[in-house]
C-alpha cells in the first residue's frame, strides 16, 4: 500500500475499519517508549521457539510467559491509544488491556471495535506507524553482529565529532527560535514533520555557512562539500547510512588512534 499521499499531508491512513493517525511532537517522548514494541529484535535470540514466532506472538509471549516479562502488550496498547484518535475504547486502560487474547488454536489477536486483528494485521499497522513517524524498524537483511558494529561506529563517530545528545526540549526551543513558530504550534506538528523540519534547519544553516565561506574568497572549499539545503535527507537509504558509507575510513581512524596509545 502506497501511503505517500497520506504522509505528505499528515492525513490518517485507513486500514480496515480504523484510521491510523500520525503522532504529534507533544507525544514524542511517550511515543518513543511505546514504539519499542515495533522494533523488537526477536530473531537475534538464539531460541528456535522464539524465532519461529510471529512478532505479535512474541509480544504476547514476552509479556505473559517470559520470566523477564517486558510489558510489550501495554506499550502496544498505549501506542494504539496515541495513533487511533477515533477509538474511544482505548481511554479506559483496564478495559483496553482485555482486548488482547488468544484464539482456540493459541494464536494471538486483539480487537478494535468489533473487528479482530491478527499477526498479519499487526505487521501492516507496524509498517504504517513506522512510516508515519520515521521509526527505524529492524533491517532483517543486516545481521545482528553487523548492526552492533554499525551502532558502535555511530557512537564513535559522535564522540569524535564532540556531538552530545540534546534533550528533546532543546530541539523544540531551537526550532521555535529559528523559525518564529510558537511552542504550541510545534507541539501540534506531526513527529514526521517535526523531525524533517529539524533536519532541514540543520541543512540550511550548514549550507549558508559553507556557501558564505566559499564566496568570501578567504576559504577554498571543494564544491562537493556544498550540498544544497533542499537536497536529499538520505531517507530510504537505511538506518545506518550516516556511518556505513565511511566505515572503512572510520576503521582506519580507530586503528590509528589505537596505535598511538
Secondary structure, 3 states (H helix, E strand, C coil): CCCHHHHHCCCCEEECCEEECCCEHHHHHHHHHHHHHHCCCHHHCCCHHHHCCCHHHHHHHHHHCCCCCCCHHHHHHHHHHHHCCCCHHHHCHHHHHCCEEECCCCCEEEEECCEEECHHHHHHHHHHHHHHHCCCCCCCCCCHHHHHHHHHHHHHHHHHHCCCCCCHHHHHHHHHHHHCCCHHHHHHCEHHHHHHHHHHHHHHHHHHHHHHHHHHCCCCCCHHHCCCCCCCCCCCCCCCHHHHCCHHHHHHHHHHHHHHC
